[in-house]
Amino acid sequence: MTVHNPAAVHKPGGLYSHAIETRPDVRWLHCAGQIGVAPDGGIPETFEAQAEQAWTNLLAVLAAAGMGVDNIVKVTHFLVRAPDIAAYRPIVARFLGEARPASTMLVIQALARPQYLIEVEAIAAA
């Protein structure tokens, strides 16, 4: 994969790249949005705990396909509360490590259920 952060566009802020180019022979994995629900169906009450669980779920989906965080090409973050962005950035940094996929973060009015505070979806390639 090749990272594209052209000088003609503002420098990306830390945790993402403007574009990722893949080889023509890659295997694609489109991951559904992962929410902060534990395998037993439990939903943590705090944003931070839901964010941790959503990323744990996403990594489990990637692992099931034989992929990891370094295979993420594009990630989209959906948060329902703008003030949670500050708490979210260090969580994302920990899960992404050195990976810098293309990324979009949206603050939206609601998710499928009122108790859901975050959803993370990704596209990966290997």
C-alpha positions as CSV (number, residue, x, y, z in Angstrom):
1,M,0.0,0.0,0.0
2,T,1.1,3.5,-0.8
3,V,0.3,6.5,1.4
4,H,-0.7,9.8,-0.4
5,N,-0.4,13.0,1.6
6,P,0.2,15.6,-1.1
7,A,1.8,18.9,-0.2
8,A,-1.1,20.7,-2.0
9,V,-3.5,19.5,0.7
10,H,-3.3,20.4,4.4
11,K,-1.1,18.0,6.5
12,P,-3.1,15.3,8.1
13,G,-3.4,15.6,11.8
14,G,-1.6,12.7,13.4
15,L,-3.8,9.6,13.2
16,Y,-4.7,9.4,9.5
17,S,-3.6,9.8,5.9
18,H,-5.4,11.5,3.1
19,A,-5.3,8.5,0.8
20,I,-4.1,4.9,0.7
21,E,-3.4,3.3,-2.7
22,T,-3.6,-0.5,-2.9
23,R,-2.1,-3.0,-5.3
24,P,-4.4,-4.3,-8.0
25,D,-4.2,-7.9,-6.6
26,V,-5.4,-7.3,-3.0
27,R,-8.1,-9.1,-1.2
28,W,-10.7,-6.6,0.2
29,L,-12.6,-6.8,3.5
30,H,-15.5,-4.4,4.1
31,C,-16.3,-4.4,7.8
32,A,-19.7,-3.5,9.0
33,G,-19.8,-0.8,11.7
34,Q,-18.8,-2.1,15.0
35,I,-20.5,-0.8,18.2
36,G,-19.5,-1.0,21.8
37,V,-21.4,-4.2,22.6
38,A,-19.6,-7.0,24.3
39,P,-19.9,-10.6,23.0
40,D,-22.4,-11.4,25.9
41,G,-24.6,-8.5,24.7
42,G,-23.6,-6.1,27.4
43,I,-23.4,-2.4,26.6
44,P,-21.0,-0.4,28.7
45,E,-22.4,2.9,30.0
46,T,-19.3,5.1,29.4
47,F,-18.2,6.4,26.0
48,E,-14.6,5.3,26.7
49,A,-15.7,1.7,27.4
50,Q,-17.9,1.6,24.3
51,A,-15.0,2.9,22.2
52,E,-12.6,0.3,23.6
53,Q,-15.2,-2.5,22.9
54,A,-16.0,-1.2,19.4
55,W,-12.3,-1.3,18.5
56,T,-11.9,-4.7,20.1
57,N,-14.8,-6.0,18.0
58,L,-13.3,-4.5,14.9
59,L,-9.9,-6.1,15.5
60,A,-11.7,-9.5,16.1
61,V,-13.5,-9.1,12.7
62,L,-10.2,-8.4,11.0
63,A,-8.5,-11.3,12.8
64,A,-11.2,-13.7,11.6
65,A,-10.2,-12.7,8.1
66,G,-6.5,-13.1,8.8
67,M,-5.9,-9.4,8.9
68,G,-4.9,-6.8,11.5
69,V,-4.9,-3.1,12.0
70,D,-2.1,-2.6,9.5
71,N,-4.5,-3.9,6.8
72,I,-7.0,-1.1,7.4
73,V,-7.2,1.2,4.4
74,K,-10.1,3.4,5.5
75,V,-11.9,3.8,8.8
76,T,-15.0,5.8,9.5
77,H,-15.8,6.9,13.1
78,F,-19.4,7.8,14.1
79,L,-19.8,9.6,17.4
80,V,-23.0,10.9,18.8
81,R,-21.5,13.6,21.1
82,A,-18.8,16.0,19.9
83,P,-17.3,16.4,23.4
84,D,-16.2,12.7,23.2
85,I,-13.7,13.4,20.4
86,A,-11.0,14.4,23.0
87,A,-11.4,11.2,24.9
88,Y,-11.6,9.2,21.7
89,R,-8.3,10.3,20.1
90,P,-6.0,8.5,22.6
91,I,-8.1,5.3,22.3
92,V,-7.8,5.4,18.5
93,A,-4.0,6.1,18.8
94,R,-3.5,3.0,21.0
95,F,-5.5,0.7,18.7
96,L,-4.0,2.0,15.5
97,G,-0.4,2.1,16.7
98,E,1.7,3.2,13.7
99,A,-1.1,2.5,11.1
100,R,-2.4,5.6,9.4
101,P,-5.4,4.7,7.3
102,A,-7.5,7.2,5.5
103,S,-10.1,8.3,8.0
104,T,-13.3,10.2,8.4
105,M,-14.9,11.2,11.7
106,L,-18.5,12.2,11.9
107,V,-20.6,13.5,14.8
108,I,-24.1,12.4,14.1
109,Q,-27.5,12.8,15.8
110,A,-28.0,9.2,16.7
111,L,-27.1,5.5,16.1
112,A,-29.5,2.6,15.8
113,R,-30.2,2.5,19.6
114,P,-30.1,5.4,22.0
115,Q,-27.5,3.7,24.3
116,Y,-25.0,3.4,21.4
117,L,-22.4,6.2,21.6
118,I,-20.0,5.1,18.9
119,E,-19.7,3.0,15.8
120,V,-16.5,2.3,13.8
121,E,-16.5,0.8,10.3
122,A,-13.5,-0.1,8.2
123,I,-12.3,-1.3,4.8
124,A,-9.2,-3.5,4.9
125,A,-6.9,-4.9,2.2
126,A,-4.4,-7.7,2.2
